[in-house]
Amino acid sequence: MDLKDIQNLIKFVSKSGASEVKLEMEDIKITIKTGPGKTETTIVQAPMAAVSPVQQVPVQSIPLAETPATNTTDDSKYLVVKSPIIGTFYRRSSPDKPLFVEVGSSINEGDIVCIIEAMKLFNEIESEVSGKIVKILVDDATPVEFDQPLFLVDPS
């Protein structure tokens, strides 16, 4: 996580109205406390030598639709549904319920495509685009970052 990501996180927390947010990853711990007229940020970073190179691969390494794809398909023609918040990504509302969407599902603007759990709240994420799901970029029950791509949608 670089300085720009941390600054974006601070801005997001300030706008969200949350009074305190704690983010812990393998090599860094961040606590952001906000209140009337103040924002306090504490960052504790572990030595990087203790982390193997495999663990240092950032979550943001997923190719975005704006960048040329490294695989054989051209992802630039697809729209991207991104995470509006930090949390845990779920493809269904509970283990015994059906998936919200699958590859090949047609979606309309406003359809619920997943749930992201943040601070014990389950937030239904609605699609801002219409089309057909061509790729699901995140595994079920995994953490996601703010603005991380979740789905690729073919608008045609």
C-alpha positions in Angstrom: 0.0 0.0 0.0 1.5 3.3 -1.1 1.0 6.8 0.2 -1.6 7.6 -2.5 -3.7 4.6 -1.4 -3.5 5.7 2.2 -4.5 9.3 1.4 -7.5 8.0 -0.7 -8.5 5.8 2.3 -8.3 8.7 4.7 -10.5 10.8 2.3 -13.0 7.9 1.9 -13.3 7.4 5.7 -13.8 11.2 6.3 -16.6 11.3 3.7 -18.2 8.1 5.0 -19.0 9.5 8.4 -17.3 6.6 10.2 -15.7 7.6 13.5 -12.9 4.9 13.4 -11.6 2.4 10.8 -8.9 -0.2 11.4 -7.2 -1.9 8.5 -4.8 -4.7 9.1 -2.8 -6.5 6.4 0.2 -8.8 6.7 2.8 -6.0 6.7 0.8 -2.9 7.7 -1.7 -1.8 10.3 -3.7 1.5 9.8 -6.1 3.1 12.2 -8.0 6.2 11.1 -10.1 8.1 13.7 -12.2 11.0 12.6 -14.3 13.5 14.6 -15.5 17.1 14.4 -12.6 19.1 12.8 -10.0 16.4 13.2 -8.6 13.4 11.5 -6.0 11.2 13.2 -4.1 8.5 11.3 -1.8 5.9 12.9 0.3 3.7 10.6 2.4 0.8 11.8 4.4 -1.0 9.2 6.3 -4.2 9.8 9.8 -4.7 8.3 9.5 -5.8 4.7 12.3 -8.4 5.1 10.0 -10.6 7.1 7.6 -11.0 4.2 8.3 -13.4 1.3 8.1 -11.9 -2.3 5.1 -14.1 -3.0 3.1 -12.3 -0.2 4.1 -8.9 -1.5 2.0 -9.1 -4.7 -0.6 -6.3 -4.4 -4.3 -7.0 -4.7 -4.5 -4.3 -7.4 -2.5 -6.5 -9.8 -5.7 -7.5 -11.5 -5.7 -5.9 -15.0 -8.2 -3.1 -15.2 -10.3 -2.6 -18.3 -8.4 0.6 -19.1 -5.0 -1.3 -19.4 -4.1 -3.6 -22.2 -4.9 -7.2 -21.2 -2.0 -9.6 -20.9 -4.1 -12.6 -21.8 -5.5 -13.6 -25.2 -8.9 -11.8 -24.8 -9.3 -8.1 -25.2 -10.8 -6.9 -21.9 -10.9 -3.2 -23.0 -14.3 -3.6 -24.6 -15.8 -4.5 -21.3 -17.2 -2.3 -18.5 -15.9 -2.8 -15.0 -18.1 -3.1 -11.9 -15.8 -1.9 -9.0 -16.1 -2.1 -5.3 -17.4 1.1 -3.7 -16.1 0.2 -0.3 -13.5 -1.9 1.6 -14.8 -5.2 3.0 -15.4 -8.8 2.3 -16.9 -9.8 -1.0 -19.8 -12.4 -1.1 -21.5 -13.7 -4.2 -24.7 -14.8 -2.3 -26.7 -13.5 0.7 -26.3 -16.7 2.7 -24.7 -20.1 2.1 -28.1 -21.7 1.3 -29.2 -18.9 -1.2 -28.5 -18.8 -4.9 -25.6 -16.7 -6.4 -26.6 -13.1 -7.3 -24.9 -13.4 -10.7 -22.8 -15.9 -12.6 -20.7 -15.7 -15.8 -23.3 -15.3 -18.6 -25.9 -13.6 -16.4 -27.7 -10.6 -17.9 -27.8 -7.6 -15.5 -29.5 -4.2 -15.6 -28.6 -1.0 -13.9 -29.6 -1.3 -10.3 -29.5 -5.1 -10.1 -27.8 -6.5 -7.0 -24.5 -8.2 -8.1 -22.9 -9.0 -4.7 -22.7 -8.1 -1.0 -19.7 -6.5 0.6 -19.5 -6.9 4.4 -17.9 -3.9 6.1 -17.7 -3.4 9.8 -20.4 -6.0 10.5 -22.8 -4.4 7.9 -23.8 -6.3 4.8 -24.0 -3.8 1.9 -25.8 -4.8 -1.3 -23.8 -3.7 -4.3 -25.9 -2.6 -7.2 -24.7 -2.6 -10.8 -24.2 0.8 -12.4 -24.2 -0.7 -15.9 -26.3 -3.0 -18.0 -25.0 -6.0 -19.9 -23.8 -9.6 -19.6 -21.3 -10.8 -16.9 -18.3 -12.1 -18.8 -15.8 -12.5 -15.9 -15.9 -12.5 -12.1 -12.6 -11.1 -10.9 -12.8 -11.9 -7.1 -13.3 -15.2 -5.3 -16.2 -15.5 -2.9 -15.5 -14.5 0.8 -12.3 -12.7 0.0 -11.3 -9.2 1.1 -11.7 -6.4 -1.5 -10.3 -2.8 -1.6 -12.0 0.4 -2.5 -12.3 0.8 -6.3 -11.1 -2.8 -6.9 -12.6 -4.4 -10.1 -15.2 -7.1 -9.2 -16.8 -8.0 -12.5 -16.3 -7.4 -16.3 -19.6 -6.7 -18.1 -20.2 -6.9 -21.9 -22.5 -3.9 -22.6 -23.6 -5.2 -26.0 
